[in-house]
Amino acid sequence: MADVIVVFPNKDNAINIRNILTRGGCEVIGVCTTGAQVLHYTELLDEGIVVCGYKLADMLYTELREYLPKEFEMLLVASPEKWQGDNMEGVVGLNMPIKVYDLLNTMNMMLQAMDRRRRKRKKERPQRDPKQQKLIKDAKELLMARNNMTEEEAHRYLQKCSMDSGNNIVETAEMVLSIMSE
């Protein structure tokens, strides 16, 4: 689940929003009053959502959005005239006065979207270059010839050795080739 940082110039407002989100099941890791504090938190995290007002003690939300890493999204809580013309990427707006139901539903929607993107990124396997593919193919062929394995068995063997040793499959294929070629 993504981490949530709440930032408002008024600390009491930030604490109230944090309490609402926490009761709604969100994990709020920080309550801030300045954009600089938010940026400090983002250095420690991989991704998350920043819930903020239009104007912070040290910057506007537009500046904060520019400084945030691309893995972070922003939920802006402000009156419509403050943000409706700004179509910034990664910013979702929520109208003031805020309703608990709307806040929780919007946060859940954003968290689900982040979760879907995270799963999609995990599914995308890194592409191997032809040299790496040839190493794996050669190791499988050697295993098939020496140990009377099918291609699937040889591939599973390389995967298992890779996981057991903590190396990637290319390094494992190199090891198999160096050991069995002797």
Secondary structure, 3 states (H helix, E strand, C coil): CCEEEEECCCHHHHHHHHHHHHHCCCCEEEEECCHHHHHHHHHHCCCEEEEECCECCCCEHHHHHHHCCCCEEEEEEECHHHHCCCCCCCEEEEECCCCHHHHHHHHHHHHHHHHHHHHHHHHCCCCCCHHHHHHHHHHHHHHHHHHCCCHHHHHHHHHHHHHHHCCCHHHHHHHHHHHHCC
